C-alpha cells in the first residue's frame, strides 16, 4: 500500500513541477520558493530516502543516551559481555568515545580519530574557558576582598592576599566546571597539547582484530582508557563480534551530554535521530535532572514506532535511605519505581514537544526499568568475587549490611538471585527482543511517516501555487490601469532620474566595503598568524647540562673531579610543525565563515541603501521596498563567490622529522618554521587582497541600476498587458488553477 501511495505522491509532485515549468512567468519562481520552504525534494532524493527507511536488511538501531557516569558502560558490560569489564567507564567527557556495537563472525574493533577541525574547535573553546576563568577569578577576588575588608582602603591590599587569590581561583574553577562543554573542551585540549603524539601519528583510523573478548578491553585501553596513548584523539569506537544477541541490531552508546567535540556530538545526534529504540539512562539518585532534560529536548524527531524506555541506573545507591529502614527489598524497589515514575512524568510533560514522549507519559511508569549494571555484573561473576573491583565490593558491603536476608555469603544462591533482581537486565533484554519482533511493523510505519511528510509538502506547494494565482488575479482585478499607464509613460524619466542615484549608492557601498573588508580580513589573518607564531616560540626551551673532568693527582691517583655547567636550548620540531598546521587549520575552518560574513554585510548594505533611495523617490511606484530588496538580492546572488583558501605548499624537509633539536640546529629549525609561517601568512594576505579586489571589481561591473530598473519596467509592462486583457488573463489564470486542481 505504501509503495502505491509513494508513487502517487511522486507523480503529483512531478505534475506540479511540470505545470510550473510550462507556465514559467506565472508559477516558476513560486514553485521553487514553495518547494524549498516545504522541504519538497527531487524525485531522486525522495526515492533514496524511502528505500533507506524500509530496507528489511538493515539492522534496527538502538540508541543509548545518558550523562557521564550515568552507568552506560556498566549496563552494556552486563548486557553484552557477561559482566566482564570490556568497555571502560568514562570518568570525564573527554574519555567518553562514541561507541557502536554490532554483530560479526569475527571480532573487529575500528577506531576513528578526530579531524583537524575538531581540534581547532577544542582549542577555541579552551581559550574561551581560560578567558572566562580569568574573568570569574577576578570577580571572585573583588567579592572576597570586599567582604573581608573592614575599611574601603583595605580592599586593594586584600586583593593581593595569596589566600584570597587561591580561594577565588578555586571557586571560579568550581563554577566553570559546571559547564561541561566548555570545561571538557579545555581538559581535552590540554591532554592533546601534552600528548606524546600528534594527530598525524594516529592515521585517521585503525582497525584491530583481537583474538578473544578479553583482548578487546586490553586493546581499547590505548584508545579510550584514561591513560591511553591515543585517548586524547579518539572520536569513536566500533566493535563487531559474534554475539547472537546482537544479530539484527546495532547499539549506539553516545558520549555524555554536552560533548565538547563538535563532530562527535553531531554524529551522535544524527544516530539518535534515526534510532528505532532509545534507552534513556538517568541515575536513580539524580533522576531526570536538568542535565538530562537538556538533551531530551533535542530528541524532537518522532518517526514510525520509535520505542522509548527510561533506565533508572545505579538504583542500588537508592536502597539504603532511612525512609526504607523497615521495608523489604521488594517493597523498596516498588516504592522507588513509583517515585521515579511520578518525577519522570512531571519532567517530560514540560518538554513534550511534538508529542515525542507520549509513550513514556501515557504508560505511567511502565516504561521505567530500574537497573544496576554493577549488580548484574556481580551476579554474573559471583563465583569470582575475589576479582571484584573496589566499587563492586563497596556495593556488596552496603547491601549485605542493609538487607542481610538477601545478600550474605552463607546463602550464595539467594544472594545471586537478589543481585540479578537489582540488575534487572532480563527486562532490558525482553524489551529489545520485543522490538525485534516488530521490525517489519516499524519499517512499514517509517515508510508511512515519510509518505505523510511528503503528502504535507506536496499539499503545501500546491496551496502556495494556488495562492500565487489568486494574488495575480486580485492584482489584475484591482489594478488601476490609468495609474499604471501613467507610471509606464513616466518610467523612462523616472528611471533616468533614479539610475544615477542607484549607481552612485551602489558604487559607494562597494568601495567602502572593499576597504573595510580588506582591513577586517587582514586583521583576522594577522591575529591567527601572531597566535601561531607565539606557539612556535613556545617550542623553544632552555636547559642546563652538567659536565665533569679530572684534574691533579699523581700517576692517576688522588685525582679531583671537577664539574661545570653549560647552557643549551632545545626546540621541539613537532611543536613548530604543529604551529604551522594549526595556522592552516584555523584558516581552512574559519576563514570562509569570515568571508561569508563580510559578503553578507555588503549585500545587506546594498539592499538597505538602494531600498531607502527607492522609498524616498518612488513612493507611488508599483514596486514596493520589499520587492526592490528581493530583486537586488537575486541580482547579487547571481555573482560567483570568491574562493579564499590557503595555497598548498609542502613543509620544509627539516620540519617533517620528529623529536627535538638542540642549540644551533634547533635555532635553525625554529627560524625556518617561523619563516615558513610568515610566507604562508603573506601569501594568504595577498590572496585575500587580490580576491577582494576581484570581487569588488566584478560587483562594480554589474549594472545594478540597469538590471533592477529593467526588471521593474518589464514586470510593469506585463502587469499593464494583463489588465488590458483582463478577462483573457483571468481566464488563463483560472485555466492554470484548474490544471492544478486536477492533479
C-alpha positions as semicolon CSV with decimal commas, in nm:
position;residue;x (nm);y (nm);z (nm)
1;X;0,000;0,000;0,000
2;X;0,285;0,234;0,092
3;X;0,459;0,179;-0,243
4;X;0,143;0,274;-0,432
5;X;0,097;0,582;-0,215
6;X;0,459;0,685;-0,272
7;X;0,425;0,652;-0,649
8;X;0,107;0,859;-0,640
9;X;0,275;1,135;-0,438
10;X;0,583;1,141;-0,663
11;X;0,356;1,168;-0,967
12;X;0,172;1,457;-0,805
13;X;0,498;1,629;-0,714
14;X;0,628;1,594;-1,072
15;X;0,300;1,720;-1,215
16;X;0,330;2,037;-1,005
17;X;0,681;2,096;-1,134
18;X;0,576;2,029;-1,493
19;X;0,289;2,281;-1,474
20;X;0,520;2,538;-1,315
21;X;0,776;2,492;-1,592
22;X;0,508;2,520;-1,860
23;X;0,371;2,841;-1,707
24;X;0,709;2,984;-1,620
25;X;0,611;3,351;-1,590
26;X;0,320;3,275;-1,362
27;X;0,449;2,995;-1,138
28;X;0,818;2,907;-1,179
29;X;0,953;3,127;-0,900
30;X;0,661;3,039;-0,675
31;X;0,729;2,665;-0,719
32;X;1,100;2,699;-0,635
33;X;1,028;2,903;-0,323
34;X;0,746;2,679;-0,202
35;X;0,941;2,357;-0,261
36;X;1,233;2,496;-0,063
37;X;1,015;2,615;0,223
38;X;0,820;2,288;0,241
39;X;1,129;2,063;0,205
40;X;0,989;1,900;-0,107
41;X;1,291;1,718;-0,250
42;X;1,355;1,594;-0,601
43;X;1,215;1,258;-0,710
44;X;1,561;1,102;-0,686
45;X;1,613;1,212;-0,325
46;X;1,263;1,103;-0,222
47;X;1,314;0,751;-0,361
48;X;1,656;0,718;-0,199
49;X;1,525;0,822;0,142
50;X;1,227;0,588;0,116
51;X;1,442;0,289;0,020
52;X;1,672;0,351;0,316
53;X;1,383;0,369;0,560
54;X;1,209;0,046;0,457
55;X;1,519;-0,167;0,389
56;X;1,436;-0,502;0,552
57;X;1,802;-0,599;0,556
58;X;1,913;-0,312;0,774
59;X;1,970;-0,358;1,145
60;X;1,740;-0,196;1,395
61;X;1,926;0,081;1,572
62;X;1,919;0,116;1,950
63;X;2,049;0,445;2,089
64;X;2,163;0,487;2,447
65;X;2,186;0,835;2,598
66;X;2,293;0,948;2,939
67;X;2,528;1,187;3,111
68;X;2,884;1,096;3,209
69;X;2,879;0,843;3,496
70;X;2,517;0,752;3,424
71;X;2,617;0,383;3,419
72;X;2,607;0,320;3,042
73;X;2,930;0,120;3,030
74;X;2,824;-0,090;3,328
75;X;2,490;-0,161;3,162
76;X;2,648;-0,268;2,832
77;X;2,913;-0,481;3,003
78;X;2,636;-0,660;3,192
79;X;2,411;-0,683;2,885
80;X;2,661;-0,794;2,621
81;X;2,987;-0,902;2,784
82;X;2,875;-1,138;3,063
83;X;2,955;-0,882;3,329
84;X;3,322;-0,854;3,234
85;X;3,467;-0,502;3,220
86;X;3,522;-0,483;2,844
87;X;3,401;-0,127;2,791
88;X;3,590;0,109;3,025
89;X;3,393;0,352;3,234
90;X;3,419;0,714;3,123
91;X;3,530;0,926;3,416
92;X;3,506;1,251;3,224
93;X;3,354;1,383;2,899
94;X;3,697;1,351;2,738
95;X;3,729;0,976;2,790
96;X;3,377;0,908;2,659
97;X;3,404;0,792;2,300
98;X;3,105;0,731;2,077
99;X;3,070;0,350;2,071
100;X;2,885;0,137;1,815
101;X;2,826;-0,234;1,887
102;X;2,713;-0,481;1,618
103;X;2,730;-0,846;1,514
104;X;3,009;-1,002;1,308
105;X;3,152;-1,350;1,261
106;X;3,498;-1,231;1,366
107;X;3,597;-0,975;1,627
108;X;3,683;-0,638;1,476
109;X;3,745;-0,308;1,652
110;X;3,753;0,009;1,442
111;X;3,896;0,324;1,597
112;X;3,822;0,662;1,440
113;X;4,017;0,972;1,539
114;X;3,933;1,340;1,544
115;X;3,962;1,559;1,241
116;X;4,175;1,870;1,249
117;X;3,858;2,081;1,261
118;X;3,763;1,910;1,589
119;X;4,094;2,000;1,746
120;X;4,064;2,356;1,614
121;X;3,721;2,382;1,775
122;X;3,853;2,236;2,101
123;X;4,132;2,490;2,105
124;X;3,891;2,778;2,054
125;X;3,669;2,652;2,336
126;X;3,971;2,601;2,561
127;X;4,075;2,961;2,500
128;X;3,721;3,073;2,582
129;X;3,738;2,871;2,905
130;X;4,064;3,042;3,004
131;X;3,918;3,385;2,935
132;X;3,607;3,310;3,139
133;X;3,814;3,159;3,419
134;X;4,029;3,471;3,437
135;X;3,722;3,697;3,438
136;X;3,547;3,484;3,701
137;X;3,858;3,472;3,920
138;X;3,894;3,850;3,910
139;X;3,527;3,883;4,003
140;X;3,562;3,642;4,296
141;X;3,874;3,824;4,420
142;X;3,677;4,150;4,421
143;X;3,388;3,982;4,604
144;X;3,604;3,815;4,870
145;X;3,823;4,121;4,927
146;X;3,516;4,342;4,956
147;X;3,354;4,114;5,213
148;X;3,667;4,082;5,423
149;X;3,770;4,447;5,417
150;X;3,689;4,643;5,730
151;X;3,773;4,972;5,565
152;X;3,742;5,067;5,193
153;X;4,114;5,127;5,174
154;X;4,177;4,765;5,273
155;X;4,026;4,626;4,952
156;X;4,327;4,678;4,724
157;X;4,562;4,523;4,980
158;X;4,337;4,220;5,029
159;X;4,308;4,167;4,654
160;X;4,678;4,076;4,662
161;X;4,641;3,836;4,956
162;X;4,752;3,489;4,836
163;X;4,485;3,315;5,044
164;X;4,207;3,522;4,887
165;X;4,352;3,470;4,539
166;X;4,369;3,095;4,598
167;X;4,012;3,075;4,730
168;X;3,884;3,290;4,442
169;X;4,060;3,077;4,181
170;X;3,921;2,758;4,336
171;X;3,566;2,897;4,348
172;X;3,588;3,026;3,991
173;X;3,714;2,692;3,863
174;X;3,439;2,507;4,050
175;X;3,174;2,727;3,887
176;X;3,313;2,686;3,535
177;X;3,339;2,309;3,573
178;X;2,959;2,305;3,570
179;X;2,976;2,397;3,202
180;X;3,076;2,051;3,078
181;X;3,100;2,158;2,715
182;X;3,348;2,435;2,794
183;X;3,550;2,277;3,076
184;X;3,554;1,943;2,895
185;X;3,696;2,110;2,585
186;X;3,966;2,275;2,796
187;X;4,066;1,947;2,964
188;X;4,060;1,763;2,632
189;X;4,280;2,021;2,462
190;X;4,529;2,014;2,749
191;X;4,564;1,639;2,701
192;X;4,609;1,688;2,328
193;X;4,876;1,954;2,386
194;X;5,057;1,739;2,642
195;X;5,032;1,419;2,443
196;X;5,350;1,248;2,329
197;X;5,194;1,204;1,985
198;X;5,015;1,424;1,732
199;X;4,705;1,377;1,521
200;X;4,928;1,281;1,228
201;X;5,057;0,984;1,427
202;X;4,703;0,844;1,454
203;X;4,649;0,795;1,081
204;X;4,279;0,879;1,072
205;X;4,156;0,528;1,150
206;X;4,282;0,199;1,291
207;X;4,131;-0,149;1,266
208;X;4,217;-0,410;1,529
209;X;4,141;-0,784;1,529
210;X;4,158;-0,910;1,888
211;X;4,156;-1,288;1,923
212;X;3,907;-1,300;2,211
213;X;3,675;-1,072;2,407
214;X;3,919;-1,021;2,693
215;X;4,167;-0,880;2,442
216;X;3,919;-0,607;2,347
217;X;3,949;-0,447;2,690
218;X;4,327;-0,463;2,672
219;X;4,338;-0,308;2,324
220;X;4,077;-0,042;2,400
221;X;4,284;0,087;2,689
222;X;4,523;0,253;2,445
223;X;4,236;0,440;2,277
224;X;3,971;0,518;2,540
225;X;4,142;0,441;2,871
226;X;4,213;0,744;3,090
227;X;4,588;0,695;3,041
228;X;4,568;0,564;2,685
229;X;4,829;0,683;2,438
230;X;4,571;0,767;2,170
231;X;4,283;0,860;2,403
232;X;4,313;1,240;2,354
233;X;4,248;1,194;1,980
234;X;3,981;0,917;1,982
235;X;3,643;1,016;1,840
236;X;3,457;0,685;1,819
237;X;3,491;0,309;1,857
238;X;3,303;0,046;1,658
239;X;3,307;-0,308;1,799
240;X;3,173;-0,600;1,597
241;X;3,189;-0,954;1,738
242;X;2,997;-1,285;1,736
243;X;2,719;-1,234;1,990
244;X;2,381;-1,381;1,897
245;X;2,203;-1,109;2,097
246;X;2,340;-0,850;1,855
247;X;2,205;-1,013;1,540
248;X;1,972;-0,772;1,364
249;X;2,055;-0,472;1,585
250;X;2,318;-0,202;1,629
251;X;2,367;-0,039;1,967
252;X;2,485;0,321;1,975
253;X;2,639;0,427;2,306
254;X;2,668;0,805;2,289
255;X;2,912;1,015;2,495
256;X;2,790;1,212;2,792
257;X;2,574;1,518;2,734
258;X;2,729;1,848;2,626
259;X;3,003;1,672;2,433
260;X;3,291;1,920;2,382
261;X;3,377;1,766;2,044
262;X;3,152;1,915;1,768
263;X;3,175;1,637;1,507
264;X;3,120;1,364;1,765
265;X;2,822;1,541;1,916
266;X;2,672;1,597;1,569
267;X;2,722;1,234;1,470
268;X;2,571;1,115;1,799
269;X;2,258;1,324;1,749
270;X;2,224;1,210;1,388
271;X;2,245;0,849;1,500
272;X;1,988;0,908;1,772
273;X;1,761;1,084;1,526
274;X;1,741;0,767;1,316
275;X;1,730;0,518;1,606
276;X;1,437;0,280;1,627
277;X;1,470;0,237;2,003
278;X;1,616;0,479;2,256
279;X;1,720;0,386;2,608
280;X;1,748;0,696;2,826
281;X;1,979;0,634;3,121
282;X;1,934;0,858;3,423
283;X;2,090;0,773;3,762
284;X;1,821;0,695;4,016
285;X;1,994;0,921;4,267
286;X;1,962;1,229;4,046
287;X;1,678;1,119;3,822
288;X;1,566;1,338;3,531
289;X;1,796;1,623;3,627
290;X;1,840;1,947;3,433
291;X;2,136;1,789;3,252
292;X;1,910;1,506;3,132
293;X;1,632;1,732;3,012
294;X;1,870;1,947;2,808
295;X;1,946;1,658;2,573
296;X;1,594;1,515;2,582
297;X;1,468;1,847;2,449
298;X;1,677;1,782;2,137
299;X;1,503;1,450;2,068
300;X;1,230;1,625;1,871
301;X;1,216;1,377;1,584
302;X;0,933;1,123;1,609
303;X;0,935;0,871;1,326
304;X;0,750;0,543;1,296
305;X;0,702;0,332;1,606
306;X;1,021;0,450;1,770
307;X;1,025;0,293;2,115
308;X;1,140;0,488;2,420
309;X;1,242;0,340;2,754
310;X;1,395;0,502;3,061
311;X;1,654;0,308;3,260
312;X;1,691;0,434;3,617
313;X;2,053;0,329;3,650
314;X;2,264;0,276;3,963
315;X;1,945;0,204;4,154
316;X;2,144;0,015;4,423
317;X;2,253;0,357;4,555
318;X;1,894;0,444;4,641
319;X;1,804;0,140;4,853
320;X;1,986;0,248;5,167
321;X;1,789;0,555;5,277
322;X;1,649;0,580;5,630
323;X;1,296;0,601;5,488
324;X;1,328;0,237;5,377
325;X;1,459;0,103;5,709
326;X;1,160;-0,122;5,786
327;X;1,081;-0,227;5,427
328;X;1,173;-0,542;5,240
329;X;1,384;-0,532;4,922
330;X;1,074;-0,582;4,706
331;X;0,885;-0,305;4,885
332;X;1,176;-0,065;4,848
333;X;1,203;-0,137;4,473
334;X;0,828;-0,088;4,420
335;X;0,827;0,242;4,611
336;X;1,133;0,366;4,428
337;X;0,974;0,290;4,092
338;X;0,659;0,478;4,191
339;X;0,853;0,787;4,298
340;X;1,069;0,787;3,985
341;X;0,764;0,739;3,763
342;X;0,597;1,047;3,910
343;X;0,915;1,252;3,868
344;X;0,958;1,137;3,508
345;X;0,602;1,228;3,410
346;X;0,631;1,572;3,566
347;X;0,960;1,640;3,386
348;X;0,864;1,507;3,043
349;X;0,524;1,677;3,040
350;X;0,706;2,015;3,046
351;X;0,923;1,935;2,741
352;X;0,689;1,713;2,537
353;X;0,717;1,898;2,204
354;X;0,566;1,721;1,901
355;X;0,432;1,453;2,141
356;X;0,772;1,281;2,135
357;X;0,740;1,149;2,490
358;X;0,375;1,039;2,477
359;X;0,474;0,672;2,518
360;X;0,659;0,738;2,842
361;X;0,397;0,971;2,986
362;X;0,090;0,765;2,896
363;X;0,235;0,436;3,023
364;X;0,267;0,594;3,370
365;X;0,598;0,440;3,470
366;X;0,557;0,110;3,286
367;X;0,850;0,203;3,062
368;X;1,084;0,277;3,352
369;X;1,336;-0,002;3,411
370;X;1,514;0,004;3,747
371;X;1,860;-0,135;3,689
372;X;2,211;-0,163;3,827
373;X;2,472;-0,269;3,575
374;X;2,720;-0,332;3,855
375;X;2,477;-0,563;4,038
376;X;2,415;-0,759;3,718
377;X;2,789;-0,794;3,665
378;X;2,825;-0,907;4,027
379;X;2,556;-1,170;3,967
380;X;2,732;-1,297;3,655
381;X;3,075;-1,306;3,822
382;X;2,963;-1,412;4,172
383;X;3,182;-1,722;4,169
384;X;3,481;-1,497;4,115
385;X;3,417;-1,243;4,391
386;X;3,785;-1,216;4,474
387;X;3,834;-1,027;4,145
388;X;3,566;-0,766;4,207
389;X;3,692;-0,409;4,198
390;X;3,661;-0,169;4,491
391;X;3,333;-0,028;4,361
392;X;3,163;-0,368;4,348
393;X;3,299;-0,464;4,690
394;X;3,158;-0,144;4,836
395;X;2,815;-0,217;4,682
396;X;2,824;-0,569;4,831
397;X;2,918;-0,439;5,176
398;X;2,635;-0,184;5,170
399;X;2,372;-0,431;5,052
400;X;2,476;-0,713;5,287
401;X;2,464;-0,474;5,583
402;X;2,122;-0,329;5,495
403;X;1,948;-0,641;5,354
404;X;2,114;-0,934;5,533
405;X;1,838;-1,177;5,433
406;X;1,902;-1,109;5,066
407;X;2,278;-1,061;5,049
408;X;2,515;-1,279;5,251
409;X;2,798;-1,522;5,192
410;X;2,621;-1,812;5,360
411;X;2,339;-1,825;5,102
412;X;2,505;-1,772;4,764
413;X;2,201;-1,870;4,556
414;X;1,973;-1,623;4,735
415;X;2,242;-1,356;4,705
416;X;2,285;-1,421;4,333
417;X;1,912;-1,401;4,267
418;X;1,889;-1,077;4,466
419;X;2,174;-0,926;4,264
420;X;2,004;-1,044;3,945
421;X;1,682;-0,873;4,057
422;X;1,862;-0,542;4,112
423;X;2,050;-0,578;3,784
424;X;1,717;-0,632;3,607
425;X;1,896;-0,683;3,274
426;X;1,649;-0,951;3,168
427;X;1,381;-0,684;3,141
428;X;1,606;-0,476;2,915
429;X;1,671;-0,784;2,700
430;X;1,298;-0,860;2,686
431;X;1,221;-0,506;2,566
432;X;1,488;-0,527;2,295
433;X;1,364;-0,868;2,178
434;X;1,008;-0,738;2,176
435;X;1,115;-0,456;1,948
436;X;1,297;-0,703;1,721
437;X;0,968;-0,883;1,659
438;X;0,817;-0,550;1,547
439;X;1,083;-0,484;1,287
440;X;0,851;-0,518;0,988
441;X;0,589;-0,303;1,156
442;X;0,847;-0,038;1,249
443;X;0,992;-0,018;0,898
444;X;0,647;-0,004;0,741
445;X;0,548;0,278;0,975
446;X;0,864;0,468;0,887
447;X;0,760;0,442;0,522
448;X;0,413;0,563;0,612
449;X;0,557;0,856;0,807
450;X;0,765;0,957;0,507
451;X;0,453;0,945;0,291
452;X;0,270;1,164;0,543
453;X;0,554;1,419;0,535
454;X;0,561;1,404;0,156
455;X;0,184;1,447;0,140
456;X;0,204;1,757;0,355
457;X;0,487;1,900;0,146
458;X;0,304;1,840;-0,183
459;X;-0,014;1,994;-0,044
460;X;0,178;2,296;0,086
461;X;0,336;2,356;-0,255
462;X;0,003;2,313;-0,430
463;X;-0,157;2,563;-0,191
464;X;0,128;2,808;-0,248
465;X;0,085;2,789;-0,627
466;X;-0,289;2,841;-0,599
467;X;-0,234;3,139;-0,367
468;X;0,011;3,288;-0,614
469;X;-0,250;3,263;-0,890
470;X;-0,514;3,419;-0,664
471;X;-0,274;3,703;-0,581
472;X;-0,216;3,764;-0,951
473;X;-0,590;3,756;-1,025
474;X;-0,655;4,007;-0,743
475;X;-0,373;4,226;-0,875
476;X;-0,529;4,226;-1,224
477;X;-0,883;4,286;-1,096
478;X;-0,789;4,577;-0,866
479;X;-0,509;4,730;-1,072
480;X;-0,565;5,092;-1,173
481;X;-0,484;5,088;-1,542
482;X;-0,471;5,468;-1,572
483;X;-0,221;5,497;-1,288
484;X;-0,010;5,212;-1,423
485;X;-0,011;5,355;-1,776
486;X;0,090;5,690;-1,637
487;X;0,364;5,516;-1,440
488;X;0,479;5,345;-1,761
489;X;0,482;5,673;-1,956
490;X;0,695;5,826;-1,686
491;X;0,903;5,512;-1,634
492;X;1,185;5,622;-1,863
493;X;1,203;5,960;-1,699
494;X;1,173;5,803;-1,353
495;X;1,446;5,551;-1,431
496;X;1,670;5,818;-1,584
497;X;1,640;6,023;-1,266
498;X;1,682;5,727;-1,030
499;X;1,954;5,540;-1,217
500;X;2,243;5,777;-1,130
501;X;2,145;5,768;-0,763
502;X;2,128;5,387;-0,756
503;X;2,459;5,364;-0,939
504;X;2,624;5,613;-0,703
505;X;2,494;5,440;-0,391
506;X;2,590;5,100;-0,528
507;X;2,943;5,206;-0,626
508;X;2,998;5,385;-0,295
509;X;2,891;5,079;-0,094
510;X;3,126;4,855;-0,296
511;X;3,419;5,095;-0,250
512;X;3,358;5,126;0,124
513;X;3,315;4,751;0,152
514;X;3,643;4,683;-0,027
515;X;3,834;4,899;0,221
516;X;3,653;4,769;0,528
517;X;3,660;4,403;0,421
518;X;4,030;4,418;0,340
519;X;4,105;4,572;0,678
520;X;3,894;4,317;0,867
521;X;4,025;4,015;0,679
522;X;4,390;4,117;0,708
523;X;4,338;4,180;1,078
524;X;4,186;3,833;1,111
525;X;4,481;3,669;0,937
526;X;4,732;3,867;1,144
527;X;4,564;3,756;1,466
528;X;4,585;3,391;1,361
529;X;4,946;3,435;1,248
530;X;5,056;3,600;1,572
531;X;4,895;3,327;1,778
532;X;5,064;3,054;1,573
533;X;5,399;3,233;1,586
534;X;5,373;3,251;1,965
535;X;5,308;2,877;1,970
536;X;5,619;2,824;1,758
537;X;5,823;3,031;2,003
538;X;5,696;2,815;2,288
539;X;5,865;2,516;2,124
540;X;6,199;2,653;2,244
541;X;6,316;2,582;2,597
542;X;6,641;2,618;2,789
543;X;6,821;2,355;2,992
544;X;7,149;2,307;3,174
545;X;7,392;2,024;3,100
546;X;7,646;1,922;3,366
547;X;7,997;1,812;3,264
548;X;8,291;1,675;3,459
549;X;8,666;1,638;3,418
550;X;8,957;1,507;3,623
551;X;9,247;1,719;3,741
552;X;9,551;1,693;3,965
553;X;9,672;1,367;4,126
554;X;9,987;1,159;4,069
555;X;10,007;0,870;3,824
556;X;9,627;0,854;3,807
557;X;9,583;0,856;4,184
558;X;9,420;1,121;4,402
559;X;9,261;1,292;4,104
560;X;8,997;1,553;4,170
561;X;8,665;1,551;3,982
562;X;8,560;1,895;3,866
563;X;8,212;1,992;3,744
564;X;8,088;2,272;3,527
565;X;7,760;2,358;3,354
566;X;7,674;2,476;3,007
567;X;7,352;2,638;2,895
568;X;7,166;2,499;2,594
569;X;6,843;2,539;2,406
570;X;6,609;2,271;2,280
571;X;6,341;2,305;2,011
572;X;6,052;2,059;1,970
573;X;6,022;2,002;1,596
574;X;5,672;1,861;1,639
575;X;5,560;2,177;1,818
576;X;5,699;2,401;1,544
577;X;5,522;2,188;1,285
578;X;5,206;2,194;1,494
579;X;5,206;2,575;1,500
580;X;5,209;2,577;1,118
581;X;4,941;2,309;1,091
582;X;4,736;2,499;1,348
583;X;4,755;2,814;1,136
584;X;4,648;2,626;0,823
585;X;4,370;2,452;1,013
586;X;4,230;2,776;1,153
587;X;4,240;2,933;0,809
588;X;4,057;2,646;0,643
589;X;3,800;2,619;0,922
590;X;3,726;2,983;0,998
591;X;3,827;3,198;0,705
592;X;3,538;3,102;0,479
593;X;3,294;3,195;0,756
594;X;3,465;3,530;0,798
595;X;3,450;3,596;0,424
596;X;3,083;3,498;0,407
597;X;3,009;3,735;0,694
598;X;3,182;4,022;0,512
599;X;2,990;3,945;0,192
600;X;2,663;3,930;0,382
601;X;2,733;4,272;0,531
602;X;2,781;4,409;0,181
603;X;2,461;4,252;0,044
604;X;2,254;4,386;0,331
605;X;2,403;4,732;0,297
606;X;2,338;4,746;-0,078
607;X;1,977;4,632;-0,032
608;X;1,922;4,875;0,253
609;X;2,075;5,179;0,083
610;X;1,905;5,131;-0,255
611;X;1,570;5,044;-0,094
612;X;1,587;5,364;0,111
613;X;1,662;5,563;-0,202
614;X;1,370;5,397;-0,382
615;X;1,135;5,470;-0,092
616;X;1,235;5,838;-0,093
617;X;1,185;5,891;-0,467
618;X;0,933;5,629;-0,576
619;X;0,653;5,626;-0,324
620;X;0,387;5,588;-0,593
621;X;0,558;5,318;-0,798
622;X;0,418;4,964;-0,826
623;X;0,738;4,819;-0,682
624;X;0,738;4,841;-0,301
625;X;1,052;4,846;-0,086
626;X;1,042;4,471;-0,009
627;X;1,015;4,389;-0,379
628;X;1,315;4,609;-0,452
629;X;1,522;4,440;-0,180
630;X;1,430;4,095;-0,314
631;X;1,523;4,189;-0,671
632;X;1,859;4,327;-0,556
633;X;1,942;4,010;-0,365
634;X;1,855;3,798;-0,669
635;X;2,095;4,001;-0,885
636;X;2,378;3,980;-0,630
637;X;2,333;3,606;-0,575
638;X;2,396;3,552;-0,944
639;X;2,761;3,651;-0,899
640;X;3,025;3,387;-0,818
641;X;3,170;3,392;-0,467
642;X;3,547;3,428;-0,436
643;X;3,747;3,126;-0,321
644;X;3,958;3,220;-0,021
645;X;4,173;2,916;0,057
646;X;4,527;2,891;0,178
647;X;4,767;2,799;-0,103
648;X;4,900;2,446;-0,055
649;X;5,274;2,426;-0,009
650;X;5,489;2,140;0,114
651;X;5,657;2,170;0,452
652;X;6,035;2,220;0,456
653;X;6,208;1,883;0,496
654;X;6,356;1,993;0,830
655;X;6,005;2,014;0,976
656;X;5,897;1,664;0,876
657;X;6,130;1,493;1,127
658;X;6,032;1,401;1,482
659;X;6,196;1,459;1,818
660;X;6,390;1,766;1,928
661;X;6,691;1,960;1,803
662;X;6,940;2,144;2,019
663;X;7,133;2,469;2,006
664;X;7,222;2,597;1,657
665;X;7,034;2,316;1,482
666;X;6,723;2,388;1,689
667;X;6,755;2,762;1,628
668;X;6,779;2,692;1,255
669;X;6,465;2,473;1,257
670;X;6,271;2,730;1,460
671;X;6,384;3,005;1,224
672;X;6,281;2,805;0,919
673;X;5,945;2,726;1,076
674;X;5,869;3,089;1,157
675;X;5,983;3,200;0,813
676;X;5,760;2,938;0,650
677;X;5,471;3,056;0,868
678;X;5,540;3,416;0,763
679;X;5,540;3,316;0,396
680;X;5,206;3,142;0,440
681;X;5,063;3,448;0,607
682;X;5,195;3,685;0,339
683;X;5,067;3,455;0,067
684;X;4,722;3,444;0,224
685;X;4,714;3,820;0,273
686;X;4,799;3,871;-0,094
687;X;4,533;3,617;-0,194
688;X;4,276;3,798;0,020
689;X;4,370;4,137;-0,121
690;X;4,353;4,008;-0,478
691;X;4,023;3,824;-0,429
692;X;3,852;4,114;-0,254
693;X;3,969;4,341;-0,535
694;X;3,848;4,092;-0,796
695;X;3,510;4,052;-0,633
696;X;3,467;4,427;-0,585
697;X;3,560;4,484;-0,949
698;X;3,309;4,220;-1,062
699;X;3,042;4,383;-0,847
700;X;3,119;4,726;-0,991
701;X;3,095;4,590;-1,345
702;X;2,747;4,467;-1,268
703;X;2,493;4,722;-1,385
704;X;2,280;4,706;-1,073
705;X;2,071;5,009;-1,166
706;X;2,021;4,885;-1,522
707;X;1,922;4,531;-1,421
708;X;1,694;4,644;-1,139
709;X;1,517;4,907;-1,349
710;X;1,489;4,669;-1,646
711;X;1,311;4,419;-1,422
712;X;1,087;4,694;-1,293
713;X;0,988;4,813;-1,644
714;X;0,941;4,459;-1,776
715;X;0,713;4,350;-1,494
716;X;0,526;4,682;-1,506
717;X;0,459;4,628;-1,878
718;X;0,345;4,270;-1,815
719;X;0,102;4,386;-1,544
720;X;-0,044;4,651;-1,775
721;X;-0,092;4,396;-2,054
722;X;-0,262;4,159;-1,812
723;X;-0,503;4,432;-1,701
724;X;-0,571;4,539;-2,060
725;X;-0,661;4,180;-2,136
726;X;-0,824;4,133;-1,802
727;X;-1,083;3,873;-1,895
728;X;-0,839;3,673;-2,103
729;X;-0,572;3,695;-1,833
730;X;-0,809;3,590;-1,556
731;X;-0,933;3,306;-1,773
732;X;-0,571;3,196;-1,830
733;X;-0,502;3,204;-1,457
734;X;-0,822;3,010;-1,389
735;X;-0,724;2,751;-1,650
736;X;-0,390;2,708;-1,477
737;X;-0,569;2,681;-1,143
738;X;-0,791;2,410;-1,292
739;X;-0,482;2,223;-1,406
740;X;-0,354;2,239;-1,050
741;X;-0,689;2,127;-0,918
742;X;-0,686;1,824;-1,147
743;X;-0,360;1,691;-1,007
